[in-house]
């Protein structure tokens, strides 16, 4: 279970960072990447889907960590 959690966290982070790196390479807008929470980024469809998939994996890893912590408590 620990390996699954770590794998999901790592994979999710790599996917999100990959989507932002692709955006940066495509647009050259490093300020948009630095302020990713602002609405200034215009992601392509593929970048948007990759970002959402990465965030979903990160969220799933957090849910698994909470469930594991509750079971051990």
HULIN-V166388 format. One record per residue. N is the residue number from 1. SS is DSSP state (H for helix, E for strand, L for the rest). PSI is psi in whole degrees, 0 to 359 (999 if undefined). D_LAST is the distance of its C-alpha to the last C-alpha in whole Angstrom. Layout:
BEGIN
[[N/SS/PSI/D_LAST] [N/SS/PSI/D_LAST]]
END
This chain:
BEGIN
[[1/L/323/16] [2/H/322/16] [3/H/322/20] [4/H/314/20] [5/H/313/18] [6/H/320/20] [7/H/316/23] [8/H/318/23] [9/H/313/22] [10/H/313/25] [11/H/317/27] [12/H/316/27] [13/H/318/28] [14/H/322/31] [15/H/316/32] [16/H/314/32] [17/H/325/34] [18/H/321/36] [19/H/319/37] [20/H/324/38] [21/H/321/40] [22/H/318/42] [23/H/315/42] [24/H/317/43] [25/H/322/46] [26/H/319/47] [27/H/333/48] [28/L/12/48] [29/L/88/46] [30/H/335/44] [31/H/323/43] [32/H/323/42] [33/H/320/39] [34/H/331/38] [35/L/58/38] [36/L/339/36] [37/L/344/34] [38/L/165/38] [39/L/17/40] [40/L/345/43] [41/L/129/42] [42/L/87/43] [43/L/146/42] [44/L/172/43] [45/H/316/42] [46/H/319/41] [47/H/319/39] [48/H/315/37] [49/H/321/36] [50/H/318/35] [51/H/314/33] [52/H/322/31] [53/H/319/30] [54/H/318/29] [55/H/322/27] [56/H/318/26] [57/H/320/24] [58/H/316/23] [59/H/319/21] [60/H/321/20] [61/H/321/18] [62/H/319/16] [63/H/318/15] [64/H/320/14] [65/H/317/12] [66/H/317/10] [67/H/319/10] [68/H/322/9] [69/H/322/6] [70/H/326/5] [71/H/329/6] [72/H/346/4] [73/L/999/0]]
END
